[in-house]
Every structure is written in C-alpha cells, then in structure tokens.
Amino acid sequence: MRNLDLSLYLVLDPGLCVAFGMVETACAAVAGGATMVQLRDKHADTARMIETGRALKVALSGTGALLIVNDDVDAAIAIGADGLHIGQDDIDAITARQLIGPDMILGLSAETAALAAAIDPAAVDYAGLGPVFATATKPDHKPALGFEGLSRLIKVCPVPVVAIGGLKSAHVGGVLAAGADGLAVVSAICGTPDPQLAAREIAKNIQMART
C-alpha cells in the first residue's frame, strides 16, 4: 500500500461543478493544493464514469494528486484509477479488495464507532469518517458527529482518516485537532467562483494548523 496524503481531499459533485466542469474544477483545486480527487457522480452509469475518469486521469497526470473513484469498481479498474472508495451499503471491502487487486487504494466510509473499529486494515487503506456536520450534498446522511464524535471514531479506527460532511476552510483546525489526517470537501471548492483560490485557502489553513 502506498503512502497517502489525505490532507485536502476533493469530492467532485457534477451539479456544483457545472460552471467549470469536473475536470477543470479538479485541475484548479489541485493547483491550489488538493492532494486527492474523488470522482463521485451518483447519476452516471459506468460508461460515463469511465469517460469522465479517463479525462481526469489525463488532466491530473504529473500533478501528484491521486484519483479515486466512488462506488463503481468496474469504472475504477477501466480508468486505471489510483483508488476506489466504497460505502457501507456498497460492495464489501474484502470483495472490493479482491476485485481491484493489491495495489489500488481502497477507502471505506464509516458513520459509527462500531463500523470504524470493524475496518480491516489488511483490505482498507483509509476511512472516510463523518458526517462531521450536516451537508446538503448527501441528504440521506447519518446524524452529524461534531468534532467530539469525530474524535471518538478516530480513536478506534485502525487506518488513516479523512473527515467528511459539511466541512469548510474554517473547520480545518477542529478536524485536525480531532486527529484526522485530512478533510474531504465538496461545496467548499466545487461551485465556488474560484476553485483554485478556495483550495489554496484550505491548504494554507492545513499548513498553519500543523505548524
């Protein structure tokens, strides 16, 4: 398993990215400091995921940012993505690992301490823990954890953690103080007038919080 920089994890939302498109938004965010990019499109079929993912892979080549595909195992493999991210209601982690092989990154979402503690580090490389706050980009999410709840989940989680759920630049200090390795953002970058500037502000806050 490779070393992961989960510091600033961008989750693309096609609705929010409509002004610039997902590829241009991702490139701008990475130029501003995003370290990971997740392709998430709940309404796209595998063929469209592959088309977008391949464009993202080409655009991000040489930047050092890693490309993760949400939920769609077939698309992740076809794209040659750096990783796959799954939820608790998707394919199970052991089966996912068998399908993607030993070299692709595997991320798993967890919303409770029991689920976080049950993550198998032999199969899973990182966990997405949350939601820290309520978020309109995922209206069916579990109750918000807050920073204290996030900290409780991190303490029992056996793999590196990226926090997710309603997170903005102002939340960087709280997220890192809770013990997370980074934060995942959606609307804090997607849909902003200047995605590069938005990412740069968050990346600057991360750097300041760690010094």
KOLVEX-733574 format. One record per residue: residue in one letter; x negated, y, z of N, C-alpha, C in turn. Coordinates in steps of 0.1 Angstrom, whole numbers, padded with zeros to 4 digits, always signed. Atoms other than C-alpha are relative to their C-alpha. Example, Ala and Ser with C-alpha at 12.3 -4.5 7.8 and 13.67 -1.06 7.14 Angstrom:
A-0009-0012+0000-0123-0045+0078-0009+0012+0000
S+0009-0011+0000-0137-0011+0071+0008+0011+0008
//
This chain:
M-0008-0012+0000+0000+0000+0000-0009+0013+0000
R+0008-0012+0001-0013+0034-0009+0003+0010+0011
N-0002-0010-0010-0017+0064+0014+0011+0010-0006
L-0011-0008+0005+0014+0086+0012-0001+0014+0006
D-0001-0014-0005+0016+0124+0016+0015+0003-0001
L-0014-0003-0001+0052+0128+0027+0004+0015+0004
S-0001-0014-0006+0047+0165+0037+0012+0007-0006
L-0011-0007+0006+0071+0180+0012+0006-0008-0011
Y-0006+0011+0008+0094+0155-0004+0013+0006-0006
L-0012-0006+0008+0118+0170-0031+0009-0011-0005
V-0010+0009+0006+0150+0151-0038+0008+0008-0010
L-0007-0007+0011+0164+0162-0071+0015-0002+0000
D-0015+0000+0001+0201+0170-0074+0004+0006-0014
P-0003-0005+0013+0213+0173-0110+0010+0012-0001
G-0009-0011+0000+0241+0196-0101-0006+0013+0004
L+0007-0012-0005+0219+0220-0082-0011+0005-0009
C+0011-0003+0009+0192+0218-0108+0004+0005-0014
V-0005-0002+0014+0214+0228-0137-0006+0012-0007
A+0005-0013+0006+0199+0263-0142-0013-0003-0007
F+0013+0003+0006+0164+0249-0149-0001-0014-0006
G+0002+0014+0004+0169+0212-0154-0008-0007+0011
M+0007+0007-0010+0155+0185-0132-0015-0001-0002
V+0015+0001+0003+0121+0182-0150-0007+0013+0003
E+0006-0013-0002+0114+0219-0149+0000+0004+0015
T-0001-0003-0014+0126+0222-0113-0011-0008+0008
A+0010+0008-0006+0103+0193-0103-0014+0005-0002
C+0013-0006+0003+0073+0208-0120-0003+0013+0008
A+0001-0013-0008+0079+0242-0104-0003-0003+0015
A+0002+0003-0014+0082+0226-0070-0013-0006+0003
V+0013+0006-0002+0051+0205-0074-0011+0011-0001
A+0009-0012+0001+0032+0237-0085+0000+0008+0013
G-0001-0007-0013+0044+0252-0052-0004-0008+0012
G+0005+0008-0011+0033+0223-0031+0007-0012+0004
A-0007+0012-0003+0058+0195-0032-0010-0012-0003
T+0009+0011+0001+0040+0162-0027+0006-0013-0006
M-0007+0011+0004+0067+0137-0036+0013+0005-0007
V-0012-0004+0007+0096+0139-0061+0009-0012-0001
Q-0010+0012+0002+0127+0116-0059+0010+0004-0010
L-0011-0001+0010+0150+0112-0089+0012-0006+0006
R-0013+0005-0006+0185+0109-0074+0011+0006-0009
D-0011-0004+0008+0215+0110-0097+0011-0011+0001
K-0010+0010-0003+0245+0092-0084+0010-0003-0011
H-0010+0001+0011+0265+0097-0116-0007-0006-0013
A+0007+0004+0012+0238+0085-0141-0001-0015+0000
D+0003+0014+0002+0236+0050-0155-0015-0003-0001
T+0015+0004+0000+0203+0031-0157-0007+0006-0012
A+0006-0005+0013+0197+0042-0193-0004+0015+0002
R+0002-0014-0002+0200+0079-0183-0011+0002+0011
M+0010-0001-0010+0179+0074-0152-0014-0002-0006
I+0012+0004+0006+0152+0058-0173-0005+0012-0009
E+0003-0011+0009+0153+0087-0198-0006+0012+0008
T+0005-0012-0008+0150+0114-0171-0013-0004+0007
G+0012+0004-0008+0125+0094-0151-0013+0000-0008
R+0011+0000+0009+0102+0089-0181-0005+0015-0003
A+0004-0014+0003+0103+0127-0188-0007+0005+0013
L+0006-0004-0013+0095+0133-0151-0014-0005+0001
K+0013+0006-0002+0066+0109-0151-0010+0007-0009
V+0009-0007+0009+0050+0126-0181-0003+0014+0005
A+0001-0014-0005+0056+0161-0167-0009+0000+0013
L+0007+0000-0013+0041+0151-0133-0014-0006-0001
S+0013+0007+0002+0011+0132-0147-0011+0010+0003
G+0012-0008-0003-0021+0145-0133+0002+0010+0012
T-0002-0009-0011-0005+0166-0105-0003-0006+0013
G+0002+0006-0013-0010+0141-0078+0013-0003+0008
A-0013+0002-0006+0027+0142-0069+0006-0014-0004
L-0005+0013+0002+0044+0108-0066+0015+0000-0004
L-0013+0001+0004+0076+0099-0084+0008-0012+0005
I-0008+0011-0007+0102+0079-0065+0014+0000-0007
V-0013+0001+0006+0135+0066-0080+0010-0005+0011
N-0010+0004-0010+0166+0064-0058+0009-0011-0005
D-0009+0011+0002+0185+0031-0057-0002-0009-0011
D+0000+0008+0012+0180+0019-0092-0013-0008-0002
V+0012+0008+0001+0155-0010-0092-0005-0001-0014
D+0003+0002+0014+0157-0016-0129-0006+0013-0006
A+0005-0013+0005+0151+0021-0137-0014+0002+0005
A+0013-0002-0006+0122+0023-0113-0011-0008-0007
I+0009+0008+0007+0105-0006-0130-0003+0004-0014
A+0001-0004+0014+0112+0005-0165-0008+0013-0002
I+0007-0012+0001+0099+0040-0158-0015-0001+0004
G+0013+0002-0005+0068+0027-0141-0002+0011+0011
A+0001-0010-0010+0076+0050-0112-0009-0004+0011
D+0009+0003-0012+0054+0052-0081+0007-0007+0011
G-0008+0007-0011+0082+0040-0059+0015+0000-0002
L-0015+0002-0001+0118+0031-0051+0004+0004+0014
H-0006-0002-0014+0140+0044-0023+0014-0006+0000
I-0013+0006-0001+0170+0025-0011+0006+0004+0013
G-0007-0003-0012+0197+0030+0014+0004-0014+0007
Q-0004+0012-0007+0212+0005+0039+0010-0008-0007
D-0011+0006+0008+0241-0002+0016-0004-0005-0014
D+0005+0004+0013+0219-0009-0014-0006-0014+0001
I+0007+0013-0001+0198-0040-0021-0009+0000+0013
D+0007+0001-0012+0180-0053+0010-0015+0002-0003
A+0014-0004+0002+0143-0043+0015-0008-0012-0004
I+0008+0011+0004+0129-0078+0012+0002-0004-0015
T-0003+0003+0014+0146-0085-0021-0006+0011-0009
A+0006-0011+0008+0136-0050-0034-0015-0001-0001
R+0015+0002+0001+0100-0057-0025-0004-0011-0010
Q+0003+0011+0010+0101-0090-0044+0001+0005-0014
L-0003-0004+0013+0115-0073-0074-0010+0010-0006
I+0009-0010+0004+0092-0043-0075-0015-0004+0001
G+0014+0005-0001+0060-0062-0066-0007+0007+0012
P+0008-0005-0012+0033-0053-0040-0005+0014-0001
D+0007-0013+0002+0020-0021-0055+0009+0012+0000
M-0009-0011+0000+0051+0001-0058+0004+0004+0014
I-0005-0005-0013+0061+0023-0029+0014-0004+0003
L-0014+0003-0003+0093+0013-0011+0004+0008+0012
G-0006-0008-0011+0113+0038+0011+0013-0005+0003
L-0013+0005-0005+0143+0029+0032+0006+0011+0009
S-0007-0009-0008+0169+0052+0047+0005-0007+0013
A-0006+0005-0013+0180+0047+0084+0006+0012+0007
E-0007-0011-0007+0205+0067+0104+0001-0002+0015
T-0001+0003-0014+0203+0050+0138-0013-0006+0005
A+0012+0005-0006+0176+0039+0162-0001-0015-0003
A+0000+0015+0003+0186+0002+0157-0005-0003-0014
L+0004+0002+0014+0182+0005+0119-0015+0004-0001
A+0014-0004+0001+0149+0024+0123-0009-0010+0006
A+0008+0010-0007+0135-0002+0147-0001-0013-0008
A-0001+0012+0007+0145-0030+0124-0008+0000-0013
I+0007-0001+0013+0125-0018+0094-0013-0009+0001
D+0012+0009+0001+0099-0043+0083-0011+0006-0007
P+0011-0007+0006+0066-0027+0077-0008-0008-0011
A+0006+0009+0010+0055-0057+0056+0006+0003-0014
A-0007-0003+0012+0081-0046+0030+0001+0014-0003
V-0003-0014+0001+0087-0009+0036-0012+0009+0003
D+0011-0009-0002+0062+0019+0033+0003+0012+0008
Y-0004-0012-0008+0081+0048+0047+0015-0001+0002
A-0014-0001-0003+0115+0056+0062+0005+0014-0002
G-0007-0012+0001+0139+0084+0054+0010+0001+0012
L-0009+0000-0012+0155+0093+0088+0008+0013+0000
G-0009-0011-0001+0185+0115+0092+0014-0005-0001
P+0003-0015+0003+0206+0134+0086-0003+0008+0013
V+0003-0009-0011+0190+0159+0109+0011+0010+0002
F-0011-0009-0001+0217+0184+0101+0011-0005-0011
A-0010+0003+0010+0250+0182+0081-0005+0006-0013
T+0004-0004+0013+0245+0185+0044+0011-0002-0010
A-0010+0001+0011+0268+0192+0015-0004-0009-0011
T+0005+0008+0011+0246+0172-0009+0003-0015+0002
K-0003+0014-0003+0256+0140+0008+0012+0000+0010
P-0012-0002-0009+0292+0145+0022+0004-0012+0009
D-0004+0012-0007+0296+0109+0034-0011-0005+0010
H+0011+0004-0009+0265+0110+0057+0006-0003+0014
K-0003+0003-0014+0265+0098+0093-0002+0013+0008
P+0001-0012-0008+0267+0123+0122-0014+0005+0001
A+0013-0006+0000+0238+0147+0124-0007-0003+0013
L+0009+0004-0011+0209+0138+0147-0005+0011+0008
G+0007-0010-0006+0194+0171+0155-0015-0004+0002
F+0014+0003-0002+0157+0173+0164-0002-0011+0010
E+0002+0010-0011+0161+0153+0196+0003-0014-0005
G-0004+0013+0006+0179+0125+0178-0010-0005-0010
L+0011+0004+0009+0153+0125+0151-0012-0005+0007
S+0011+0004-0008+0126+0122+0177+0002-0014+0005
R-0003+0013-0005+0143+0092+0192-0002-0011-0011
L+0002+0010+0010+0144+0074+0159-0014-0002-0005
I+0014+0001+0004+0108+0082+0150-0008-0008+0010
K+0008+0008-0010+0096+0067+0183+0001-0015-0002
V-0002+0015+0001+0110+0033+0174-0003-0005-0014
C+0002+0004+0014+0102+0034+0137-0014-0004-0003
P+0014+0005+0002+0072+0013+0126-0007+0005-0012
V+0007-0005+0012+0064+0032+0094+0001+0015+0000
P+0000-0015+0001+0057+0068+0084+0014+0005-0003
V-0014-0005+0001+0088+0090+0084+0001+0014-0007
V-0004-0013+0006+0102+0117+0062+0014+0003+0005
A-0013-0004-0005+0131+0136+0078+0009+0006-0011
I-0009-0005+0010+0162+0145+0057+0013+0004+0006
G-0013-0004-0004+0195+0162+0060+0001+0015+0003
G-0002-0014-0002+0202+0199+0056-0012+0008+0004
L+0012-0006-0005+0166+0209+0061-0004+0011-0009
K+0004-0012+0007+0153+0243+0051-0014+0004+0005
S+0013-0004-0003+0120+0261+0054-0002+0003+0015
A+0000-0004-0014+0129+0274+0089-0001-0012+0010
H-0001+0012-0009+0132+0238+0102-0014-0008+0000
V+0012+0008+0001+0096+0227+0094-0006-0002+0014
G+0006+0002-0014+0083+0233+0130+0007-0010+0008
G-0008+0010-0008+0111+0213+0146-0002-0014-0005
V+0001+0014+0006+0108+0184+0122-0014-0006+0003
L+0013+0005-0003+0070+0181+0126-0002-0002+0015
A+0001+0001-0015+0073+0186+0164+0007-0013+0005
A-0007+0012-0004+0097+0157+0165-0008-0013-0004
G+0008+0011+0003+0070+0135+0150+0000-0005-0014
A-0001+0004+0014+0079+0133+0113-0013+0003-0007
D+0012-0003+0008+0052+0131+0087+0003+0010-0011
G-0004-0010+0010+0072+0154+0064+0015+0002+0000
L-0015-0003+0001+0106+0167+0054+0004-0001-0015
A-0006+0000+0014+0128+0160+0024+0010+0011-0001
V-0009-0011+0003+0147+0189+0009+0007-0002-0013
V-0008+0000+0012+0173+0193-0017+0003+0014-0004
S-0005-0013+0003+0191+0226-0018-0010+0011+0004
A+0010-0010-0003+0161+0244-0002-0009+0003-0011
I+0008-0003+0012+0144+0241-0036+0009-0001-0012
C-0008+0002+0011+0169+0228-0061+0011+0011+0000
G-0010-0010+0000+0192+0256-0072-0004+0014+0005
T+0005-0013-0004+0171+0284-0058-0004+0008-0013
P+0004-0008+0012+0162+0313-0082-0014-0003-0004
D+0014+0002+0003+0125+0304-0080-0005-0012+0008
P+0004+0013-0007+0118+0267-0071-0014+0000+0004
Q+0014+0000-0004+0081+0272-0071-0003+0009+0012
L+0001-0009-0012+0083+0301-0046+0006-0006+0012
A-0006+0006-0012+0107+0282-0024-0008-0012+0005
A+0009+0011-0004+0084+0252-0024-0013+0005+0007
R+0012-0006-0005+0054+0274-0017+0002+0005+0015
E-0003-0005-0014+0071+0289+0014+0001-0012+0010
I-0001+0012-0009+0079+0255+0028-0014-0006+0003
A+0013+0006-0001+0044+0242+0021-0009+0008+0009
K+0008-0009-0009+0029+0272+0038+0004-0002+0015
N-0005+0003-0014+0051+0266+0069-0005-0013+0005
I+0005+0013-0004+0040+0230+0070-0015+0001+0004
Q+0014-0002-0003+0003+0240+0068-0002+0008+0014
M+0001-0008-0012+0008+0266+0096+0004-0008+0012
A-0005+0008-0011+0027+0241+0118-0011-0010+0004
R+0010+0011-0003-0002+0216+0115-0013+0006+0005
T+0013-0006-0004-0030+0241+0124+0001+0005+0014
//
